[in-house]
Amino acid sequence: MKTRTAWEQVQLARHPKRPTCQLLVQSVFPDFLELHGDQHFKDDPSIVGGIASLNSIPVTVIYQEKGRTTEEKIKHNFGMPHPEGYHKALRLAKQAEKFHRPVLFFIDTPGAYPGIGAEERGQANAIAKSIQSYFDLKTPIISVILSEGGSGGALAIGIADQVWMFENATYSILSPEGFASILYKNASLAKEAAEDMKLTSKDLLKFGMIDKIIEEPEEGLHTSYLATFELLKTELSTEIEKLRQIQIEELLEKRYQRYRKFGQYQG
């Protein structure tokens, strides 16, 4: 695992050639079948969900997609979900609960979309309801942060029994630029802000905020990702098998306690 500054990891998480969640899902779940719509307003392509199998285990897969080309980025709103995206994710997760399928979330977003329309349709409420609902979801959940885990946009699908991060991913309350603008009144201090925010996988593992780091090739995931995705598939299969052996009541209590301890952290 190569030692890098926080800002260097931010740059790798945003690298234009870094694989998106769609490439990950295509590699790990070749039989993935997408399901559409939130049954209220419309289908949000920034969050994609459906059913698949993981080494013969039926699972529900839900991921955030940024896109790589200009056309794809526009289609997927640069990975910034609207409320209906979170409604769709929750609908599919509830379906997974009904059929006893584990849920796998893959996170890659700079944050939830802050536009007027999204706010009018209840963006904050959609995020809050998602967080609340996943604490009570009666099936195993694993969330994996592939690149950017930004603010409530990530946390809305980040409540899980296990939270993993790729080595050069970031997970934070907002972007370093936003943090610097608010605290330092100067967005150009983003590099310094990244260090202060403790947003790297190593920092978050140390604090107990995540449970595992998925190691990347030395020069970054964009240089060779297929072997890394194959390793991820193996580790997901192993962990899902473990979680499936836990009684639901115990699983929910452990999930609750996992997040309850964060409020007790003394720094």
C-alpha positions in Angstrom: 0.0 0.0 0.0 1.7 3.2 -1.2 1.9 6.2 1.1 0.3 9.3 -0.3 -0.9 12.6 1.0 -4.6 13.1 1.4 -4.7 15.5 -1.5 -3.0 13.0 -3.8 -5.7 10.5 -2.9 -8.4 13.0 -3.6 -6.9 13.4 -7.1 -6.8 9.7 -7.7 -10.4 9.3 -6.5 -11.3 11.8 -9.2 -9.0 10.6 -11.9 -10.7 10.8 -15.3 -9.7 7.2 -16.1 -10.7 5.7 -12.8 -13.3 3.0 -13.3 -16.9 3.9 -12.4 -19.3 1.7 -10.4 -20.8 0.5 -13.7 -17.5 -1.1 -14.7 -17.2 -2.6 -11.3 -20.7 -4.1 -11.5 -20.1 -5.4 -15.0 -17.0 -7.2 -13.8 -18.3 -8.6 -10.5 -21.9 -9.3 -11.5 -22.1 -10.2 -15.2 -25.7 -11.3 -14.8 -26.9 -8.0 -13.3 -30.5 -7.1 -14.3 -31.4 -3.5 -13.9 -34.7 -2.4 -12.4 -36.1 1.1 -12.9 -38.2 3.7 -11.2 -39.2 4.9 -7.8 -42.9 4.4 -8.3 -43.6 8.1 -7.5 -41.9 10.5 -9.9 -39.3 9.1 -12.4 -36.2 7.0 -12.8 -33.0 8.6 -11.6 -30.0 7.3 -13.7 -27.5 8.6 -11.1 -28.5 5.6 -8.9 -28.8 2.3 -10.7 -30.2 -0.8 -9.0 -31.2 -4.4 -9.8 -30.7 -8.0 -9.0 -27.7 -10.3 -9.6 -25.9 -13.3 -8.2 -22.7 -13.4 -6.2 -21.2 -16.9 -6.5 -24.8 -18.4 -6.8 -26.1 -16.1 -3.9 -29.0 -13.9 -5.1 -28.3 -10.3 -4.2 -29.6 -6.8 -4.8 -27.0 -4.4 -6.2 -27.4 -0.7 -6.0 -24.8 1.8 -7.2 -24.1 5.4 -7.9 -22.9 6.1 -11.4 -20.9 9.2 -12.6 -20.3 8.2 -16.2 -16.9 8.6 -18.0 -17.7 10.4 -21.3 -19.3 13.8 -21.4 -22.6 12.2 -22.6 -22.6 9.7 -19.8 -21.8 12.3 -17.2 -24.7 14.4 -18.3 -27.0 11.4 -18.4 -26.1 10.3 -14.9 -26.0 13.9 -13.5 -22.3 13.5 -12.6 -23.3 10.9 -10.0 -25.4 13.4 -7.9 -28.7 11.7 -7.0 -32.1 13.4 -6.9 -34.6 12.4 -4.2 -36.2 9.8 -6.6 -32.8 8.1 -6.8 -32.9 7.5 -3.1 -36.5 6.5 -3.3 -35.6 3.9 -5.9 -32.7 2.5 -3.9 -35.0 2.1 -0.8 -37.7 0.5 -2.9 -35.2 -2.1 -4.2 -33.7 -2.6 -0.8 -37.2 -3.3 0.6 -37.8 -5.8 -2.2 -34.5 -7.5 -1.2 -35.7 -7.7 2.4 -38.9 -9.4 1.3 -37.0 -12.1 -0.7 -34.1 -12.4 1.8 -31.5 -11.1 -0.6 -28.4 -9.3 0.8 -28.0 -5.7 -0.4 -24.7 -4.5 -1.8 -24.3 -0.7 -2.2 -21.5 0.8 -4.3 -20.8 4.5 -3.5 -19.3 7.1 -5.9 -20.7 10.6 -5.6 -19.5 14.1 -4.9 -22.8 14.6 -3.0 -26.6 14.6 -3.5 -27.8 17.1 -6.2 -28.4 20.5 -4.6 -30.7 21.9 -7.3 -34.0 23.7 -6.7 -36.1 20.9 -8.1 -34.4 18.3 -5.9 -35.0 20.5 -2.8 -38.6 21.0 -3.8 -39.1 17.3 -4.0 -37.6 16.7 -0.5 -33.9 15.9 -0.9 -33.2 16.2 2.8 -36.2 14.1 3.7 -35.2 11.4 1.2 -31.7 11.2 2.6 -33.0 11.1 6.2 -35.6 8.5 5.5 -33.0 6.3 3.7 -30.6 6.5 6.7 -33.4 5.6 9.1 -34.8 2.8 7.0 -31.5 1.0 6.4 -31.0 0.6 10.2 -34.1 -1.6 10.2 -33.7 -3.4 7.0 -33.9 -7.1 7.8 -31.2 -8.4 5.5 -27.4 -8.2 5.4 -26.0 -4.9 3.9 -22.5 -4.1 2.7 -21.5 -0.7 1.4 -18.4 -0.2 -0.7 -16.9 3.3 -1.4 -15.3 3.1 -4.8 -14.1 6.7 -5.3 -15.8 9.7 -3.8 -18.1 9.3 -0.8 -19.4 12.8 -0.5 -21.7 14.1 2.3 -25.3 12.9 2.7 -25.3 11.8 -0.9 -23.0 8.9 0.2 -24.3 8.4 3.7 -27.9 7.8 2.4 -26.7 4.4 1.0 -23.8 4.0 3.5 -25.7 2.5 6.4 -24.5 -1.1 6.5 -23.3 -4.0 8.5 -19.9 -3.6 6.8 -18.5 -0.4 5.1 -15.4 -0.9 2.9 -13.3 1.6 1.0 -11.0 1.3 -1.9 -7.5 2.4 -1.0 -7.6 5.8 -2.8 -11.3 6.5 -2.2 -12.4 9.4 0.0 -15.3 9.7 2.5 -16.2 13.1 3.9 -18.8 15.6 4.9 -18.2 17.7 1.7 -15.4 18.3 -0.8 -12.1 19.8 0.3 -12.9 22.8 -1.8 -16.2 23.3 0.0 -14.6 22.7 3.4 -11.8 25.3 2.7 -14.4 27.8 1.5 -16.4 27.5 4.7 -13.7 27.2 7.3 -10.8 29.1 5.7 -12.8 31.4 3.5 -10.5 30.4 0.7 -11.3 27.5 -1.7 -7.6 27.5 -2.9 -6.6 25.9 0.4 -8.3 22.6 -0.6 -5.0 20.8 -0.4 -4.6 21.8 3.3 -8.2 21.1 4.0 -7.9 17.5 2.7 -5.3 16.8 5.3 -7.4 18.3 8.1 -10.6 16.5 7.1 -9.2 13.0 7.7 -11.0 11.7 4.6 -8.7 8.9 3.5 -9.3 5.2 3.9 -6.4 4.9 6.3 -7.7 7.6 8.5 -11.2 6.2 8.5 -10.1 2.7 9.3 -8.1 4.0 12.2 -11.1 5.8 13.6 -13.3 2.7 13.1 -15.6 4.4 10.6 -14.9 1.7 8.0 -14.2 -2.0 8.3 -11.9 -2.8 5.4 -9.6 -1.3 2.8 -9.5 -2.8 -0.7 -5.9 -2.3 -1.9 -5.3 -0.9 -5.3 -2.5 -1.2 -7.8 0.5 0.9 -6.8 -0.2 3.7 -9.3 -4.0 3.7 -8.8 -7.0 1.7 -9.7 -7.2 3.2 -13.2 -4.0 1.4 -14.2 -5.3 -2.1 -13.7 -8.7 -2.8 -12.1 -9.9 -6.2 -13.2 -7.7 -8.2 -10.7 -8.8 -5.8 -7.9 -12.4 -6.3 -8.8 -11.9 -10.1 -8.8 -10.4 -9.9 -5.3 -13.4 -7.7 -4.2 -15.8 -10.4 -5.5 -14.1 -13.1 -3.4 -14.1 -10.9 -0.3 -17.7 -9.9 -0.8 -18.7 -13.6 -1.1 -16.9 -14.5 2.1 -18.4 -11.7 4.1 -21.9 -12.2 2.8 -21.8 -15.8 3.9 -20.7 -14.7 7.4 -23.5 -12.2 7.6 -26.1 -14.6 6.5 -25.3 -16.9 9.4 -26.2 -14.2 11.9 -29.8 -14.0 13.3 -31.6 -11.0 12.0 -32.2 -9.5 15.5 -28.5 -9.8 16.3 -27.6 -8.4 12.9 -29.8 -5.3 13.4 -28.4 -4.7 16.9 -24.8 -4.9 15.7 -25.6 -2.5 12.9 -27.2 -0.1 15.3 -24.2 -0.3 17.7 -21.7 0.1 14.9 -23.0 3.6 14.3 -24.0 4.4 17.9 -20.3 4.3 18.9 -19.4 7.1 16.5 -21.2 9.6 18.8 -19.0 8.4 21.6 -15.7 9.1 19.8 -13.5 11.5 21.8 -10.8 12.2 19.2 
